[in-house]
Amino acid sequence: MLSIQDYRLPEQLDEYRQALRRFVKEECDPLAQEIEETNALPPRLWDRFREAGLFRLTLPRQYGGIGLTAGQYGPLLEEIAHSHGTIRLFVHIWNWIGSGALMRYGTDEQRRAYLPAMVRGESTFAFALTEPDAGTGTDIRTSARRDGDVYYLTGNKHLVSCADHARAIQVIAYTDRAKGENGITMFVVEKSGPGVVMSAQPDGMGMRGSFHGAFRFEDAPVPAGNLLGEEGQGLQVALDILDTSRVFIGLSCVGLAQELLDRSVAHTWKRVTFGKPLAQRQAIQGMIANMATEIAAARALAMAVVARVDAGEQVRREASQVKLFGLQMVGRVADWALEIHGGIGYLKETAIERYYRDSRALWFEEGSPTIQRQVIARDVLAHGRQ
Ligand SMILES: Cc1cc2nc3c(=O)[nH]c(=O)nc-3n(C[C@H](O)[C@H](O)[C@H](O)COP(=O)(O)OP(=O)(O)OC[C@H]3O[C@@H](n4cnc5c(N)ncnc54)[C@H](O)[C@@H]3O)c2cc1C
């Protein structure tokens, strides 16, 4: 039984990682089918996550977290990504997307208000950027007007992951449209506050058990003390979190792809056609070699950038490269895994089809492939090799 209390972290991180690998195999994997059928994470799994320490890996020690760095957290997330996609999503929301802005830009008061409940795994902080009726970034339509010490928020957000487990949401909105990207502000909005209306979105292709919320803000009052960062700093706050998070989406692609490779290797030794296991066929070996090589390349690229995150460097171009290569890699690996498994890979019993569906979510989390290409190209065209 994995319990974070048994480890002195980060000193015993490698041992914790090995134990986490066993935890995924022995305790998470057997529940994958139940998650698919019930479209929810079983409550007993939540208890195990708390005990295992998965809700507080990167959260600050002063609030009861473990305080792991990006370089320490990355390999653990890769292990988690071997499990059901929703488990990986939840762990990452707690440890980065939900907590990152609060840790970097939040006031002491805001941290004291929200972090303890996150550490206990009771609630998280959802991240609301995407809009149903506008593009992402400076195209957003959600806006807020100030009246004294209160802002009034109006607009729509959707595809907000983990909205059901969030006590509050981070909302990006224009406070002064005339200032362009310097007129965008990030707010902490209590989900139960007046003028905040949440609805559940239809089920997705994969990631069963993850809830995506749509929000309508109807002149919702938000106290001026609920800004994350300064007024006008919102896009910077959001991009800071997205830049670093994209590296972890890349590592999530690596974990999922490695799981597909592990399963494919096992299958090639088991499946015999024309008197030989598939593992002894050159065509199959070619696919295995491609999968292993692409996974190794994606992991190396991601870990090199993770080290730069810990050094406090700006990694916008590099993070998008990690995410772009990762999502393309996991797409190709998922195709090869399905091809290697043949017809039974298409059936639910092998789990290949589930990983295949879940891998597609990684294309969109933290921005589409096109957006990554735009970020990379803009930087390369302006600064060349660097
Ligand atoms: C599993 C999952 C979890 C998510 N979680 C969250 C979350 O927690 N919070 C959140 O805010 N969002 C979340 N999203 C939304 C996700 O970030 C967006 O779907 C993604 O950024 C793409 O934005 P969009 O859906 O608005 O696509 P669109 O903007 O409609 O784009 C559609 C396509 O057109 C391309 N495109 C758009 N504009 C341009 C342009 N100007 N030039 C060229 N091409 C363009 C895009 O690259 C894309 O390929 C989640 C999505 C998924 C699938």
The ligand as a Tripos MOL2 file, in Angstrom:
@<TRIPOS>MOLECULE
LIG
   53    58     1     0     0
SMALL
NO_CHARGES

@<TRIPOS>ATOM
      1 C1         -9.6380   16.9320  -22.0310 C.3       1 LIG1
      2 C2         -9.6650   18.4200  -22.1490 C.ar      1 LIG1
      3 C3         -9.4930   19.2120  -21.0330 C.ar      1 LIG1
      4 C4         -9.5580   20.6140  -21.1230 C.ar      1 LIG1
      5 N1         -9.4530   21.3610  -19.9830 N.ar      1 LIG1
      6 C5         -9.5630   22.7020  -20.0560 C.ar      1 LIG1
      7 C6         -9.5760   23.4950  -18.8550 C.ar      1 LIG1
      8 O1         -9.4660   22.9820  -17.7380 O.2       1 LIG1
      9 N2         -9.7150   24.8480  -18.9740 N.ar      1 LIG1
     10 C7         -9.8410   25.4520  -20.1890 C.ar      1 LIG1
     11 O2         -9.9270   26.6780  -20.2190 O.2       1 LIG1
     12 N3         -9.8630   24.7320  -21.3480 N.ar      1 LIG1
     13 C8         -9.7320   23.3750  -21.3010 C.ar      1 LIG1
     14 N4         -9.7900   22.6150  -22.4480 N.ar      1 LIG1
     15 C9         -9.9600   23.2890  -23.7170 C.3       1 LIG1
     16 C10        -8.6950   23.3010  -24.5690 C.3       1 LIG1
     17 O3         -7.6950   24.0610  -23.9520 O.3       1 LIG1
     18 C11        -9.1000   23.8230  -25.9390 C.3       1 LIG1
     19 O4        -10.0100   22.8880  -26.5180 O.3       1 LIG1
     20 C12        -7.9210   24.0460  -26.8670 C.3       1 LIG1
     21 O5         -7.0730   25.0400  -26.3540 O.3       1 LIG1
     22 C13        -8.4170   24.4790  -28.2600 C.3       1 LIG1
     23 O6         -9.2650   25.5850  -28.1630 O.3       1 LIG1
     24 P1        -10.7480   25.5310  -28.7650 P.3       1 LIG1
     25 O7        -11.3850   24.2580  -28.3280 O.co2     1 LIG1
     26 O8        -11.4310   26.7980  -28.4270 O.co2     1 LIG1
     27 O9        -10.4910   25.3850  -30.3080 O.3       1 LIG1
     28 P2        -10.7260   26.4740  -31.4530 P.3       1 LIG1
     29 O10       -10.1520   27.7710  -31.0130 O.co2     1 LIG1
     30 O11       -12.1430   26.4190  -31.8700 O.co2     1 LIG1
     31 O12        -9.8240   25.8910  -32.5900 O.3       1 LIG1
     32 C14       -10.2170   24.8260  -33.4630 C.3       1 LIG1
     33 C15        -9.0420   24.5310  -34.3670 C.3       1 LIG1
     34 O13        -8.7240   25.6860  -35.1240 O.3       1 LIG1
     35 C16        -7.3920   26.1080  -34.8530 C.3       1 LIG1
     36 N5         -7.3640   27.5840  -34.7610 N.ar      1 LIG1
     37 C17        -8.0690   28.3680  -33.9130 C.ar      1 LIG1
     38 N6         -7.7630   29.6500  -34.1040 N.ar      1 LIG1
     39 C18        -6.8350   29.6710  -35.0840 C.ar      1 LIG1
     40 C19        -6.0980   30.7070  -35.7190 C.ar      1 LIG1
     41 N7         -6.2470   31.9880  -35.3650 N.pl3     1 LIG1
     42 N8         -5.2260   30.3790  -36.6890 N.ar      1 LIG1
     43 C20        -5.0480   29.0950  -37.0640 C.ar      1 LIG1
     44 N9         -5.7070   28.0600  -36.4880 N.ar      1 LIG1
     45 C21        -6.5900   28.3440  -35.5140 C.ar      1 LIG1
     46 C22        -7.0170   25.4750  -33.5230 C.3       1 LIG1
     47 O14        -5.6280   25.2850  -33.4080 O.3       1 LIG1
     48 C23        -7.7800   24.1630  -33.5770 C.3       1 LIG1
     49 O15        -7.0410   23.1950  -34.2560 O.3       1 LIG1
     50 C24        -9.7440   21.2240  -22.3860 C.ar      1 LIG1
     51 C25        -9.8910   20.4300  -23.5200 C.ar      1 LIG1
     52 C26        -9.8600   19.0570  -23.4240 C.ar      1 LIG1
     53 C27       -10.0530   18.2300  -24.6660 C.3       1 LIG1
@<TRIPOS>BOND
     1     1     2 1
     2     2     3 ar
     3     2    52 ar
     4     3     4 ar
     5     4     5 ar
     6     4    50 ar
     7     5     6 ar
     8     6     7 ar
     9     6    13 1
    10     7     8 2
    11     7     9 ar
    12     9    10 ar
    13    10    11 2
    14    10    12 ar
    15    12    13 ar
    16    13    14 ar
    17    14    15 1
    18    14    50 ar
    19    15    16 1
    20    16    17 1
    21    16    18 1
    22    18    19 1
    23    18    20 1
    24    20    21 1
    25    20    22 1
    26    22    23 1
    27    23    24 1
    28    24    25 2
    29    24    26 1
    30    24    27 1
    31    27    28 1
    32    28    29 2
    33    28    30 1
    34    28    31 1
    35    31    32 1
    36    32    33 1
    37    33    34 1
    38    33    48 1
    39    34    35 1
    40    35    36 1
    41    35    46 1
    42    36    37 ar
    43    36    45 ar
    44    37    38 ar
    45    38    39 ar
    46    39    40 ar
    47    39    45 ar
    48    40    41 1
    49    40    42 ar
    50    42    43 ar
    51    43    44 ar
    52    44    45 ar
    53    46    47 1
    54    46    48 1
    55    48    49 1
    56    50    51 ar
    57    51    52 ar
    58    52    53 1
@<TRIPOS>SUBSTRUCTURE
     1 LIG1         1 GROUP 0 **** ****
